[in-house]
């Protein structure tokens, strides 16, 4: 279905992308021997940890420069 309103058209694209990502995630979860929910939580935690480490290192380096 095609909408004339660009906002609604973008919503359709987001839904389609979410469906694709969910399908790929479920396939990866099966390969990893986990459920999609377990894999998703693990990936989120890994990403959060990486960000905290990167920004923590930057803050530590910045505080020593004084």
N, CA, C and O atoms as a Tinker XYZ file with bonds, in Angstrom:
   264  protein
     1  N      0.850000   -1.180000    0.000000    73     2
     2  CA     0.000000    0.000000    0.000000    64     1     3
     3  C      0.892000    1.239000    0.000000    63     2     4     5
     4  O      1.817000    1.328000    0.807000    81     3
     5  N      0.636000    2.173000   -0.871000    73     3     6
     6  CA     1.422000    3.394000   -0.970000    64     5     7
     7  C      0.593000    4.568000   -0.474000    63     6     8     9
     8  O     -0.557000    4.755000   -0.874000    81     7
     9  N      1.200000    5.349000    0.402000    73     7    10
    10  CA     0.529000    6.518000    0.954000    64     9    11
    11  C      1.065000    7.773000    0.289000    63    10    12    13
    12  O      2.229000    7.830000   -0.108000    81    11
    13  N      0.208000    8.777000    0.171000    73    11    14
    14  CA     0.646000   10.062000   -0.366000    64    13    15
    15  C      1.411000   10.841000    0.690000    63    14    16    17
    16  O      2.344000   11.577000    0.368000    81    15
    17  N      1.026000   10.684000    1.942000    73    15    18
    18  CA     1.674000   11.378000    3.052000    64    17    19
    19  C      3.048000   10.736000    3.322000    63    18    20    21
    20  O      3.119000    9.548000    3.638000    81    19
    21  N      4.140000   11.513000    3.199000    73    19    22
    22  CA     5.480000   10.954000    3.395000    64    21    23
    23  C      5.679000   10.357000    4.790000    63    22    24    25
    24  O      6.415000    9.382000    4.940000    81    23
    25  N      5.036000   10.926000    5.807000    73    23    26
    26  CA     5.167000   10.391000    7.167000    64    25    27
    27  C      4.646000    8.961000    7.225000    63    26    28    29
    28  O      5.285000    8.084000    7.805000    81    27
    29  N      3.492000    8.732000    6.627000    73    27    30
    30  CA     2.918000    7.390000    6.633000    64    29    31
    31  C      3.751000    6.441000    5.787000    63    30    32    33
    32  O      3.886000    5.264000    6.121000    81    31
    33  N      4.305000    6.940000    4.705000    73    31    34
    34  CA     5.150000    6.114000    3.849000    64    33    35
    35  C      6.394000    5.673000    4.627000    63    34    36    37
    36  O      6.822000    4.523000    4.526000    81    35
    37  N      6.963000    6.589000    5.395000    73    35    38
    38  CA     8.133000    6.244000    6.202000    64    37    39
    39  C      7.781000    5.204000    7.259000    63    38    40    41
    40  O      8.595000    4.331000    7.561000    81    39
    41  N      6.576000    5.286000    7.827000    73    39    42
    42  CA     6.149000    4.291000    8.810000    64    41    43
    43  C      6.159000    2.905000    8.187000    63    42    44    45
    44  O      6.635000    1.949000    8.799000    81    43
    45  N      5.631000    2.793000    6.963000    73    43    46
    46  CA     5.630000    1.502000    6.274000    64    45    47
    47  C      7.052000    0.979000    6.089000    63    46    48    49
    48  O      7.308000   -0.213000    6.256000    81    47
    49  N      7.974000    1.875000    5.746000    73    47    50
    50  CA     9.368000    1.475000    5.563000    64    49    51
    51  C      9.958000    0.989000    6.879000    63    50    52    53
    52  O     10.694000    0.003000    6.901000    81    51
    53  N      9.640000    1.675000    7.978000    73    51    54
    54  CA    10.146000    1.266000    9.288000    64    53    55
    55  C      9.620000   -0.107000    9.671000    63    54    56    57
    56  O     10.368000   -0.945000   10.175000    81    55
    57  N      8.342000   -0.336000    9.435000    73    55    58
    58  CA     7.744000   -1.636000    9.746000    64    57    59
    59  C      8.407000   -2.730000    8.915000    63    58    60    61
    60  O      8.716000   -3.804000    9.430000    81    59
    61  N      8.623000   -2.460000    7.644000    73    59    62
    62  CA     9.269000   -3.446000    6.770000    64    61    63
    63  C     10.690000   -3.742000    7.242000    63    62    64    65
    64  O     11.105000   -4.901000    7.275000    81    63
    65  N     11.439000   -2.696000    7.609000    73    63    66
    66  CA    12.800000   -2.898000    8.106000    64    65    67
    67  C     12.796000   -3.669000    9.414000    63    66    68    69
    68  O     13.641000   -4.541000    9.617000    81    67
    69  N     11.856000   -3.362000   10.306000    73    67    70
    70  CA    11.757000   -4.097000   11.567000    64    69    71
    71  C     11.500000   -5.573000   11.316000    63    70    72    73
    72  O     12.084000   -6.430000   11.979000    81    71
    73  N     10.629000   -5.873000   10.362000    73    71    74
    74  CA    10.335000   -7.268000   10.029000    64    73    75
    75  C     11.579000   -7.981000    9.504000    63    74    76    77
    76  O     11.844000   -9.127000    9.865000    81    75
    77  N     12.336000   -7.299000    8.654000    73    75    78
    78  CA    13.568000   -7.881000    8.109000    64    77    79
    79  C     14.572000   -8.120000    9.231000    63    78    80    81
    80  O     15.163000   -9.196000    9.322000    81    79
    81  N     14.766000   -7.106000   10.094000    73    79    82
    82  CA    15.716000   -7.234000   11.198000    64    81    83
    83  C     15.307000   -8.342000   12.154000    63    82    84    85
    84  O     16.156000   -9.097000   12.628000    81    83
    85  N     14.020000   -8.445000   12.441000    73    83    86
    86  CA    13.528000   -9.489000   13.341000    64    85    87
    87  C     13.782000  -10.867000   12.734000    63    86    88    89
    88  O     14.200000  -11.789000   13.435000    81    87
    89  N     13.532000  -11.006000   11.443000    73    87    90
    90  CA    13.779000  -12.284000   10.772000    64    89    91
    91  C     15.245000  -12.670000   10.801000    63    90    92    93
    92  O     15.587000  -13.824000   11.059000    81    91
    93  N     16.103000  -11.709000   10.538000    73    91    94
    94  CA    17.546000  -11.967000   10.571000    64    93    95
    95  C     18.000000  -12.288000   11.984000    63    94    96    97
    96  O     18.843000  -13.161000   12.189000    81    95
    97  N     17.437000  -11.579000   12.962000    73    95    98
    98  CA    17.784000  -11.824000   14.361000    64    97    99
    99  C     17.372000  -13.208000   14.819000    63    98   100   101
   100  O     18.120000  -13.885000   15.524000    81    99
   101  N     16.181000  -13.629000   14.419000    73    99   102
   102  CA    15.711000  -14.968000   14.791000    64   101   103
   103  C     16.587000  -16.043000   14.159000    63   102   104   105
   104  O     16.879000  -17.060000   14.787000    81   103
   105  N     17.007000  -15.816000   12.911000    73   103   106
   106  CA    17.882000  -16.778000   12.236000    64   105   107
   107  C     19.229000  -16.857000   12.962000    63   106   108   109
   108  O     19.761000  -17.948000   13.168000    81   107
   109  N     19.775000  -15.710000   13.347000    73   107   110
   110  CA    21.046000  -15.682000   14.073000    64   109   111
   111  C     20.904000  -16.362000   15.430000    63   110   112   113
   112  O     21.815000  -17.061000   15.872000    81   111
   113  N     19.771000  -16.161000   16.093000    73   111   114
   114  CA    19.540000  -16.778000   17.400000    64   113   115
   115  C     19.534000  -18.296000   17.287000    63   114   116   117
   116  O     20.108000  -18.985000   18.130000    81   115
   117  N     18.892000  -18.815000   16.256000    73   115   118
   118  CA    18.863000  -20.267000   16.047000    64   117   119
   119  C     20.286000  -20.785000   15.848000    63   118   120   121
   120  O     20.662000  -21.810000   16.416000    81   119
   121  N     21.073000  -20.077000   15.043000    73   119   122
   122  CA    22.458000  -20.488000   14.800000    64   121   123
   123  C     23.287000  -20.452000   16.081000    63   122   124   125
   124  O     24.192000  -21.266000   16.260000    81   123
   125  N     22.977000  -19.506000   16.977000    73   123   126
   126  CA    23.709000  -19.365000   18.236000    64   125   127
   127  C     23.142000  -20.262000   19.333000    63   126   128   129
   128  O     23.694000  -20.320000   20.432000    81   127
   129  N     22.045000  -20.959000   19.046000    73   127   130
   130  CA    21.444000  -21.839000   20.044000    64   129   131
   131  C     20.738000  -21.094000   21.153000    63   130   132   133
   132  O     20.676000  -21.575000   22.284000    81   131
   133  N     20.199000  -19.914000   20.842000    73   131   134
   134  CA    19.491000  -19.100000   21.832000    64   133   135
   135  C     18.136000  -18.705000   21.275000    63   134   136   137
   136  O     17.852000  -18.896000   20.093000    81   135
   137  N     17.304000  -18.151000   22.148000    73   135   138
   138  CA    16.058000  -17.564000   21.660000    64   137   139
   139  C     16.383000  -16.161000   21.172000    63   138   140   141
   140  O     17.430000  -15.609000   21.509000    81   139
   141  N     15.483000  -15.580000   20.375000    73   139   142
   142  CA    15.689000  -14.227000   19.874000    64   141   143
   143  C     15.769000  -13.251000   21.041000    63   142   144   145
   144  O     16.590000  -12.333000   21.013000    81   143
   145  N     14.943000  -13.424000   22.059000    73   143   146
   146  CA    14.975000  -12.535000   23.220000    64   145   147
   147  C     16.309000  -12.591000   23.950000    63   146   148   149
   148  O     16.851000  -11.556000   24.338000    81   147
   149  N     16.840000  -13.798000   24.139000    73   147   150
   150  CA    18.134000  -13.960000   24.809000    64   149   151
   151  C     19.245000  -13.293000   24.008000    63   150   152   153
   152  O     20.073000  -12.567000   24.559000    81   151
   153  N     19.254000  -13.544000   22.717000    73   151   154
   154  CA    20.294000  -12.971000   21.862000    64   153   155
   155  C     20.200000  -11.448000   21.834000    63   154   156   157
   156  O     21.215000  -10.752000   21.881000    81   155
   157  N     18.977000  -10.942000   21.758000    73   155   158
   158  CA    18.779000   -9.488000   21.718000    64   157   159
   159  C     19.311000   -8.844000   23.002000    63   158   160   161
   160  O     20.002000   -7.827000   22.949000    81   159
   161  N     18.987000   -9.442000   24.159000    73   159   162
   162  CA    19.490000   -8.906000   25.433000    64   161   163
   163  C     21.011000   -8.938000   25.478000    63   162   164   165
   164  O     21.644000   -7.979000   25.919000    81   163
   165  N     21.599000  -10.049000   25.019000    73   163   166
   166  CA    23.050000  -10.176000   25.022000    64   165   167
   167  C     23.701000   -9.118000   24.129000    63   166   168   169
   168  O     24.697000   -8.505000   24.513000    81   167
   169  N     23.140000   -8.907000   22.944000    73   167   170
   170  CA    23.688000   -7.899000   22.030000    64   169   171
   171  C     23.564000   -6.491000   22.604000    63   170   172   173
   172  O     24.486000   -5.685000   22.481000    81   171
   173  N     22.434000   -6.199000   23.226000    73   171   174
   174  CA    22.245000   -4.882000   23.840000    64   173   175
   175  C     23.263000   -4.685000   24.955000    63   174   176   177
   176  O     23.896000   -3.633000   25.039000    81   175
   177  N     23.423000   -5.693000   25.812000    73   175   178
   178  CA    24.377000   -5.585000   26.913000    64   177   179
   179  C     25.804000   -5.415000   26.412000    63   178   180   181
   180  O     26.576000   -4.644000   26.982000    81   179
   181  N     26.161000   -6.140000   25.337000    73   179   182
   182  CA    27.501000   -6.001000   24.763000    64   181   183
   183  C     27.712000   -4.585000   24.231000    63   182   184   185
   184  O     28.771000   -3.992000   24.434000    81   183
   185  N     26.702000   -4.048000   23.552000    73   183   186
   186  CA    26.803000   -2.692000   23.012000    64   185   187
   187  C     26.908000   -1.648000   24.103000    63   186   188   189
   188  O     27.705000   -0.715000   24.005000    81   187
   189  N     26.102000   -1.803000   25.145000    73   187   190
   190  CA    26.132000   -0.862000   26.265000    64   189   191
   191  C     27.495000   -0.911000   26.944000    63   190   192   193
   192  O     28.077000    0.130000   27.249000    81   191
   193  N     28.008000   -2.123000   27.182000    73   191   194
   194  CA    29.310000   -2.272000   27.827000    64   193   195
   195  C     30.404000   -1.604000   26.999000    63   194   196   197
   196  O     31.274000   -0.926000   27.546000    81   195
   197  N     30.362000   -1.791000   25.696000    73   195   198
   198  CA    31.368000   -1.190000   24.811000    64   197   199
   199  C     31.316000    0.336000   24.892000    63   198   200   201
   200  O     32.354000    0.994000   24.969000    81   199
   201  N     30.112000    0.892000   24.874000    73   199   202
   202  CA    29.958000    2.348000   24.962000    64   201   203
   203  C     30.472000    2.859000   26.298000    63   202   204   205
   204  O     31.188000    3.859000   26.347000    81   203
   205  N     30.110000    2.176000   27.387000    73   203   206
   206  CA    30.575000    2.602000   28.707000    64   205   207
   207  C     32.095000    2.562000   28.795000    63   206   208   209
   208  O     32.713000    3.466000   29.358000    81   207
   209  N     32.690000    1.522000   28.244000    73   207   210
   210  CA    34.153000    1.424000   28.260000    64   209   211
   211  C     34.785000    2.549000   27.455000    63   210   212   213
   212  O     35.743000    3.173000   27.913000    81   211
   213  N     34.265000    2.817000   26.266000    73   211   214
   214  CA    34.834000    3.863000   25.417000    64   213   215
   215  C     34.699000    5.235000   26.062000    63   214   216   217
   216  O     35.665000    5.996000   26.108000    81   215
   217  N     33.506000    5.558000   26.560000    73   215   218
   218  CA    33.302000    6.872000   27.147000    64   217   219
   219  C     33.972000    6.980000   28.506000    63   218   220   221
   220  O     34.413000    8.063000   28.891000    81   219
   221  N     34.056000    5.886000   29.231000    73   219   222
   222  CA    34.760000    5.885000   30.510000    64   221   223
   223  C     36.235000    6.181000   30.314000    63   222   224   225
   224  O     36.834000    6.929000   31.086000    81   223
   225  N     36.824000    5.586000   29.269000    73   223   226
   226  CA    38.231000    5.826000   28.962000    64   225   227
   227  C     38.447000    7.277000   28.559000    63   226   228   229
   228  O     39.441000    7.886000   28.953000    81   227
   229  N     37.530000    7.834000   27.781000    73   227   230
   230  CA    37.659000    9.219000   27.350000    64   229   231
   231  C     37.560000   10.160000   28.547000    63   230   232   233
   232  O     38.321000   11.123000   28.644000    81   231
   233  N     36.625000    9.886000   29.459000    73   231   234
   234  CA    36.475000   10.735000   30.644000    64   233   235
   235  C     37.706000   10.647000   31.527000    63   234   236   237
   236  O     38.175000   11.659000   32.048000    81   235
   237  N     38.235000    9.429000   31.699000    73   235   238
   238  CA    39.425000    9.257000   32.528000    64   237   239
   239  C     40.600000   10.022000   31.932000    63   238   240   241
   240  O     41.333000   10.697000   32.654000    81   239
   241  N     40.778000    9.920000   30.628000    73   239   242
   242  CA    41.871000   10.625000   29.954000    64   241   243
   243  C     41.656000   12.129000   30.046000    63   242   244   245
   244  O     42.614000   12.874000   30.252000    81   243
   245  N     40.431000   12.585000   29.899000    73   243   246
   246  CA    40.124000   14.007000   29.962000    64   245   247
   247  C     40.334000   14.584000   31.349000    63   246   248   249
   248  O     40.761000   15.731000   31.478000    81   247
   249  N     40.044000   13.816000   32.388000    73   247   250
   250  CA    40.179000   14.332000   33.748000    64   249   251
   251  C     41.640000   14.455000   34.150000    63   250   252   253
   252  O     41.958000   15.229000   35.052000    81   251
   253  N     42.541000   13.710000   33.504000    73   251   254
   254  CA    43.960000   13.793000   33.826000    64   253   255
   255  C     44.649000   14.962000   33.133000    63   254   256   257
   256  O     45.746000   15.362000   33.523000    81   255
   257  N     44.002000   15.510000   32.103000    73   255   258
   258  CA    44.634000   16.585000   31.337000    64   257   259
   259  C     44.603000   17.913000   32.075000    63   258   260   261
   260  O     45.485000   18.747000   31.871000    81   259
   261  N     43.601000   18.128000   32.933000    73   259   262
   262  CA    43.434000   19.288000   33.777000    64   261   263
   263  C     43.883000   20.542000   33.291000    63   262   264
   264  O     43.757000   21.553000   33.982000    81   263
